[in-house]
Structures are given as structure tokens and as C-alpha cells.
Amino acid sequence: MTKTTVLFLCPDNAFLGPLAEAYLNFRARGLMRAFSAGTNPAVCLNRHVNRLLSACGVDASGLAPKSVDIFLMPHAIIPDRVIYLTEMAPVTLPPLWKSTTSSHWWSIVGASAERETFGACVESFQEIRSAIDFLIEPSNGLGKSSVWNVA
């Protein structure tokens, strides 16, 4: 059985993407593999990422903002799902991906300016966790999660 791979995309890959990547890898217990990237990656992670993840027992080591370009190279893993974590223009995916990769848009609340406060970061992380929990165990949800949009 092959692992389902997920690529989380956001503009800066400093907050939403790394949180989603780390939490899905933790929650899936090896059954899925997550990566994250940004279209315009930041220099460093948001200052609240480590604190949020460690509060859930999730290891944050190895997380750093990355460019989506490294995932678009010919030798890169082709993800089964690309999940956009915020409203943004879709990335032009390589032609080979078209037949194997589905794209999804999650509406995670919080503009980057709002992520300066820890409280706003907690709310965004709770949304990410709920969406990932639903992704892992959809039968535990009471209907479809409010963040799902599939293309």
C-alpha cells in the first residue's frame, strides 16, 4: 500500500503550511506524508509555530519555509493532493500531475497581519487541526468540514 502524499500551499510558507505539514505527519502516523511550500516563501517561520506544535506534542524540527518550485522539479514526488490553505491563485502544475493530483482549497481564517497575536494563531491552528482530523477520519465529522473546497 502506498502512502498518500499531500502538498500544502500558502503564500509565505511561514505559518499555515508548516503547521499543516507537521500536524498531518504527526496525525497520520505514517499512513500519509505531508509537505508544505509557498509561492513567495518567508525567510523564517512565524514566531508562534514551535509553541503551537509543541503544545500538541508535535515535533517542529526540520520545518522551514520552502518554495513551491522545489516540488515542481521533474525529480520531485508527485503529490496525490495539493491543498491551498488560503485564498490564492492556483499554481501552474506540471502536465504530468494533471491525471494524478487533485486540488483542494481550504479557507483557513486569518490574514498574515492577524497572525501577530498568539490568540489569532491558536484559532488558525484549530481550523487546520479540524480539517486534518476530518481528512484522516471523515466518519468522525458531523457532515462535511466547512473548510473543504475541491476542484
Residue, then its C-alpha position, 0 to 999 in steps of 0.5 A: m500500500t502506498k502512502t498518500t502524499v499531500l502538498f500544502l500551499c500558502p503564500d509565505n510558507a511561514f505559518l499555515g503550511p508548516l503547521a499543516e505539514a507537521y500536524l498531518n505527519f504527526r496525525a497520520r502516523g505514517l499512513m500519509r506524508a505531508f509537505s508544505a511550500g509557498t509561492n513567495p516563501a518567508v525567510c523564517l517561520n512565524r514566531h508562534v509555530n514551535r509553541l503551537l506544535s509543541a503544545c500538541g506534542v508535535d515535533a517542529s524540527g526540520l520545518a522551514p519555509k520552502s518554495v513551491d518550485i522545489f516540488l515542481m522539479p521533474h525529480a520531485i514526488i508527485p503529490d496525490r493532493v495539493i491543498y491551498l490553505t488560503e485564498m490564492a491563485p492556483v499554481t501552474l502544475p506540471p502536465l504530468w500531475k494533471s491525471t494524478t493530483s487533485s486540488h483542494w482549497w481550504s479557507i483557513v481564517g486569518a490574514s498574515a497581519e492577524r497572525e501577530t497575536f498568539g490568540a489569532c494563531v491558536e484559532s488558525f491552528q484549530e481550523i487546520r487541526s479540524a480539517i486534518d482530523f476530518l481528512i484522516e477520519p471523515s466518519n468522525g465529522l458531523g457532515k462535511s468540514s466547512v473548510w473543504n473546497v475541491a476542484 
